[in-house]
Amino acid sequence: MTVNGRSRRTIVVDGVPLPDVLDETMIRCVVHGFYDEIRRDELLGPIFHDRIEPSDWPRHLAKMCDFWSATLLRTSRYDGRPLPPHLAISGLGEAHFRRWLKLFRATVRRICPPEVAALFMDRALRIAHSFRLAVAFNRGETTMGIEPIVEKDL
């Protein structure tokens, strides 16, 4: 590892080398900043407060740092299945995903340079679409009309 928390190998995502500024420290800042916003949010906060005990937040945050590290830095630290907990939330819907994306966008724009914020948002938009499809399918609903949420519509 180097001083900034990344190995010296070049990481390529979607055919483009990752900016050197994207490292574990930035991921930690994004994750912690984002979940600070989530916990204060009137729509999303109650969902998390009902499912994560105060003493479990450090473990949850560490797991989310591992997830984003694996997603963007191609580390192998994340070992989990993020979808099942979301499928267990009754009433999870479009408004929740849109709010999640809006808060995430505000966080990455505040913390990251534009090219890194765009990488985070690209992944977040893909994840949200995948989860929306899975939630509908799990509920026996049609997925035919579920279009991806695009950033300009947030």
C-alpha positions as CSV (number, residue, x, y, z in Angstrom):
1,M,0.0,0.0,0.0
2,T,1.0,3.6,-0.6
3,V,0.6,6.5,1.7
4,N,-2.9,7.2,0.3
5,G,-4.2,3.7,1.0
6,R,-4.0,2.3,-2.5
7,S,-1.7,-0.3,-4.0
8,R,0.6,0.8,-6.9
9,R,-1.2,-1.2,-9.5
10,T,-3.4,0.7,-11.9
11,I,-7.1,0.1,-11.3
12,V,-9.3,0.4,-14.4
13,V,-13.0,0.9,-14.1
14,D,-15.1,0.9,-17.3
15,G,-11.9,1.2,-19.4
16,V,-10.7,4.3,-17.5
17,P,-7.9,4.3,-14.8
18,L,-9.1,5.5,-11.4
19,P,-7.9,8.9,-10.3
20,D,-5.1,8.6,-7.7
21,V,-7.1,10.7,-5.3
22,L,-9.7,8.0,-4.8
23,D,-8.4,6.0,-1.9
24,E,-9.5,4.3,1.3
25,T,-9.6,7.6,3.1
26,M,-11.9,9.1,0.6
27,I,-14.2,6.1,0.7
28,R,-14.3,6.3,4.5
29,C,-15.2,10.0,4.3
30,V,-18.0,9.3,1.8
31,V,-19.4,6.4,3.7
32,H,-19.4,8.1,7.1
33,G,-20.6,11.4,5.7
34,F,-23.4,9.7,3.8
35,Y,-24.7,7.6,6.7
36,D,-24.6,10.7,8.9
37,E,-27.1,12.3,6.5
38,I,-29.1,9.1,6.3
39,R,-29.5,8.9,10.1
40,R,-30.8,12.4,10.2
41,D,-33.2,12.0,7.2
42,E,-36.9,12.0,8.0
43,L,-37.7,9.3,5.3
44,L,-34.6,7.0,5.5
45,G,-33.5,7.5,9.1
46,P,-36.3,5.6,10.7
47,I,-35.6,2.6,8.4
48,F,-32.1,2.4,9.6
49,H,-32.9,3.2,13.2
50,D,-35.4,0.3,13.3
51,R,-32.8,-2.2,11.9
52,I,-29.4,-1.1,13.3
53,E,-28.8,-0.8,17.0
54,P,-26.6,2.2,18.0
55,S,-23.8,-0.2,19.1
56,D,-23.9,-1.9,15.7
57,W,-23.2,1.3,13.7
58,P,-19.4,1.0,13.7
59,R,-19.7,-2.5,12.2
60,H,-22.2,-1.4,9.6
61,L,-20.0,1.5,8.6
62,A,-17.0,-0.7,8.3
63,K,-18.9,-3.1,6.1
64,M,-20.1,-0.3,3.9
65,C,-16.5,0.9,3.6
66,D,-15.5,-2.6,2.6
67,F,-18.3,-2.7,0.0
68,W,-17.3,0.6,-1.7
69,S,-13.6,-0.4,-1.5
70,A,-14.4,-3.6,-3.3
71,T,-16.7,-1.9,-5.8
72,L,-14.3,1.0,-6.8
73,L,-10.8,0.0,-5.7
74,R,-11.3,-3.7,-6.6
75,T,-10.2,-4.9,-3.2
76,S,-11.6,-8.2,-1.9
77,R,-12.6,-7.0,1.5
78,Y,-16.3,-7.1,1.1
79,D,-17.9,-10.5,1.8
80,G,-21.6,-10.2,1.9
81,R,-24.9,-10.1,0.1
82,P,-26.3,-6.5,0.2
83,L,-29.7,-7.3,-1.4
84,P,-31.4,-9.6,1.1
85,P,-31.6,-7.0,3.9
86,H,-33.2,-4.6,1.5
87,L,-35.8,-7.2,0.3
88,A,-36.9,-7.6,3.9
89,I,-38.0,-4.0,4.2
90,S,-41.7,-3.9,3.6
91,G,-42.8,-0.7,1.8
92,L,-39.4,0.0,0.3
93,G,-40.1,1.9,-2.8
94,E,-39.3,4.5,-5.4
95,A,-39.3,7.5,-3.0
96,H,-36.7,5.7,-0.8
97,F,-34.4,5.0,-3.7
98,R,-34.6,8.5,-5.0
99,R,-33.9,10.0,-1.6
100,W,-31.0,7.6,-1.1
101,L,-29.5,8.7,-4.4
102,K,-30.1,12.4,-3.7
103,L,-28.3,12.2,-0.3
104,F,-25.5,10.1,-1.8
105,R,-25.0,12.6,-4.7
106,A,-24.9,15.5,-2.2
107,T,-22.3,13.6,-0.2
108,V,-20.0,12.6,-3.0
109,R,-20.2,16.1,-4.6
110,R,-19.3,17.7,-1.2
111,I,-16.4,15.3,-0.6
112,C,-15.0,14.2,-3.9
113,P,-13.6,15.9,-7.0
114,P,-16.0,15.8,-9.9
115,E,-14.5,12.8,-11.7
116,V,-14.6,10.7,-8.5
117,A,-18.1,11.8,-7.6
118,A,-19.1,10.7,-11.1
119,L,-17.6,7.2,-10.5
120,F,-19.5,6.9,-7.2
121,M,-22.8,8.0,-8.7
122,D,-22.5,5.7,-11.7
123,R,-22.2,2.8,-9.3
124,A,-24.9,4.0,-7.0
125,L,-27.3,4.5,-9.9
126,R,-26.6,0.9,-11.1
127,I,-27.0,-0.5,-7.7
128,A,-30.3,1.4,-7.2
129,H,-31.7,0.1,-10.5
130,S,-30.7,-3.5,-9.7
131,F,-32.3,-3.3,-6.2
132,R,-35.5,-1.7,-7.6
133,L,-35.8,-4.6,-10.1
134,A,-35.1,-7.2,-7.4
135,V,-37.6,-5.6,-5.0
136,A,-40.4,-5.6,-7.6
137,F,-39.6,-9.2,-8.7
138,N,-39.5,-10.4,-5.1
139,R,-42.9,-8.9,-4.5
140,G,-44.3,-10.6,-7.7
141,E,-44.7,-7.3,-9.5
142,T,-43.8,-6.7,-13.1
143,T,-40.4,-5.2,-13.8
144,M,-41.2,-4.2,-17.4
145,G,-41.8,-0.6,-16.6
146,I,-39.0,0.0,-14.2
147,E,-36.6,2.4,-16.0
148,P,-33.2,3.3,-14.5
149,I,-33.1,6.5,-12.4
150,V,-30.8,8.9,-14.1
151,E,-28.9,11.5,-12.2
152,K,-30.4,14.5,-14.0
153,D,-33.9,13.4,-12.8
154,L,-32.9,13.5,-9.1
